[in-house]
Amino acid sequence: MLAFTCKPISEIAKELDYANVQNFIRMFRQNTSMAPTEYRQKFDIDVQRQI
């Protein structure tokens, strides 16, 4: 989902029923070894370009 949307990470976390964005970020790091913003940068997912 993170790779295919320009939505803010906080909104994605909310849509996935995380009560706290930090919990989503922690889970994301555990599964990918990088933060959501690092993931977007690594795969050149430009949020501004998609708006």
MARBA-3410 file (N, C-alpha, C, O; in Angstrom, 1 decimal):
51
0.8,-1.2,0.0,0.0,0.0,0.0,0.9,1.3,0.0,0.6,2.2,-0.7 ~ 1.9,1.2,0.8,2.8,2.4,0.9,3.4,2.8,-0.5,3.6,3.9,-0.7 ~ 3.7,1.8,-1.3,4.4,2.0,-2.5,3.4,2.6,-3.6,3.9,3.1,-4.6 ~ 2.1,2.4,-3.4,1.2,2.8,-4.5,0.3,3.9,-4.2,-0.7,4.1,-4.8 ~ 0.6,4.7,-3.2,-0.2,5.8,-2.8,0.6,7.0,-2.4,1.8,6.9,-2.0
0.0,8.2,-2.5,0.7,9.4,-2.1,0.2,9.8,-0.7,0.5,10.9,-0.2 ~ -0.6,9.0,-0.1,-1.2,9.3,1.2,-0.1,9.4,2.3,0.9,8.7,2.2 ~ -0.3,10.3,3.2,0.7,10.3,4.4,0.7,9.0,5.1,-0.3,8.3,5.2 ~ 1.8,8.7,5.7,2.0,7.5,6.5,1.0,7.4,7.6,0.5,6.3,7.9 ~ 0.7,8.5,8.2,-0.3,8.5,9.3,-1.7,8.1,8.8,-2.4,7.4,9.6
-2.0,8.5,7.6,-3.3,8.1,7.1,-3.3,6.6,6.7,-4.3,5.9,7.0 ~ -2.2,6.1,6.2,-2.1,4.7,5.9,-2.2,3.9,7.2,-2.9,2.9,7.2 ~ -1.5,4.3,8.2,-1.6,3.6,9.5,-3.0,3.6,10.0,-3.5,2.5,10.5 ~ -3.7,4.7,9.9,-5.1,4.7,10.4,-6.0,3.8,9.6,-6.9,3.1,10.2 ~ -5.8,3.7,8.3,-6.6,2.9,7.4,-6.4,1.4,7.7,-7.2,0.5,7.5
-5.2,1.1,8.2,-4.8,-0.3,8.6,-5.1,-0.6,10.1,-4.7,-1.6,10.6 ~ -5.9,0.3,10.7,-6.4,0.1,12.1,-5.3,0.2,13.1,-5.4,-0.4,14.2 ~ -4.2,0.9,12.9,-3.3,1.2,13.9,-3.7,2.4,14.7,-4.0,3.5,14.1 ~ -3.8,2.3,16.0,-4.3,3.4,16.8,-3.2,4.5,16.9,-3.5,5.6,17.2 ~ -2.0,4.1,16.7,-0.9,5.0,16.8,0.1,4.8,15.6,0.5,3.7,15.3
0.4,5.9,15.0,1.3,5.8,13.8,2.7,5.2,14.2,3.3,4.6,13.3 ~ 3.1,5.5,15.4,4.4,4.9,15.8,4.4,3.4,15.8,5.4,2.8,15.5 ~ 3.3,2.8,16.2,3.1,1.3,16.1,3.3,0.8,14.7,3.9,-0.2,14.5 ~ 2.7,1.5,13.8,2.8,1.1,12.4,4.2,1.2,11.9,4.7,0.3,11.2 ~ 4.9,2.3,12.2,6.3,2.5,11.8,7.2,1.4,12.4,8.0,0.9,11.8
6.9,1.1,13.7,7.7,0.1,14.4,7.5,-1.3,13.7,8.5,-2.0,13.4 ~ 6.3,-1.6,13.4,6.0,-2.9,12.6,6.6,-2.9,11.3,7.2,-3.9,10.8 ~ 6.5,-1.8,10.6,7.1,-1.6,9.2,8.6,-1.9,9.3,9.2,-2.6,8.5 ~ 9.3,-1.2,10.3,10.7,-1.4,10.4,11.1,-2.9,10.7,12.1,-3.4,10.2 ~ 10.3,-3.5,11.6,10.6,-4.9,11.9,10.5,-5.8,10.7,11.2,-6.8,10.6
9.6,-5.5,9.8,9.4,-6.3,8.6,10.2,-6.0,7.4,10.5,-6.8,6.5 ~ 10.7,-4.7,7.3,11.5,-4.3,6.1,12.9,-3.8,6.5,13.7,-3.6,5.5 ~ 13.2,-3.7,7.7,14.5,-3.1,8.2,14.7,-1.7,7.7,15.8,-1.2,7.6 ~ 13.6,-1.0,7.5,13.7,0.5,7.1,12.4,1.2,7.5,11.3,0.5,7.6 ~ 12.5,2.4,7.7,11.3,3.2,8.0,10.5,3.4,6.7,11.0,3.3,5.6
9.2,3.7,6.9,8.3,4.0,5.7,8.9,5.1,4.8,8.8,4.9,3.6 ~ 9.4,6.1,5.4,9.9,7.2,4.5,11.2,6.7,3.8,11.4,7.1,2.6 ~ 12.0,5.9,4.4,13.2,5.3,3.8,12.7,4.4,2.6,13.4,4.4,1.5 ~ 11.7,3.7,2.8,11.2,2.8,1.8,10.7,3.6,0.6,11.1,3.2,-0.6 ~ 10.0,4.7,0.8,9.6,5.5,-0.3,10.8,6.1,-1.1,10.8,6.2,-2.3
11.8,6.5,-0.3,13.0,7.1,-0.9,13.8,6.0,-1.7,14.2,6.3,-2.8 ~ 13.9,4.8,-1.1,14.7,3.8,-1.8,14.0,3.4,-3.1,14.8,3.1,-4.1 ~ 12.7,3.3,-3.2,12.0,2.9,-4.4,11.6,4.1,-5.2,10.7,3.9,-6.1 ~ 12.1,5.3,-4.9,11.8,6.5,-5.6,10.3,6.7,-5.7,9.8,7.1,-6.8 ~ 9.7,6.6,-4.6,8.2,6.9,-4.6,8.1,8.4,-4.1,8.1,8.7,-2.9
7.9,9.2,-5.1,7.8,10.6,-4.8,6.4,11.0,-4.5,5.6,11.1,-5.4 ~ 6.1,11.3,-3.3,4.8,11.6,-2.9,4.3,12.9,-3.6,3.2,13.0,-4.0 ~ 5.2,13.9,-3.6,4.8,15.2,-4.3,4.5,15.0,-5.8,3.6,15.7,-6.3 ~ 5.2,14.2,-6.4,5.0,14.0,-7.9,3.7,13.3,-8.2,3.1,13.5,-9.2 ~ 3.1,12.5,-7.2,1.9,11.8,-7.4,0.6,12.7,-7.2,-0.5,12.3,-7.5
0.9,13.8,-6.5,-0.3,14.7,-6.1,-0.9,15.4,-7.3,-1.8,16.1,-7.2
END
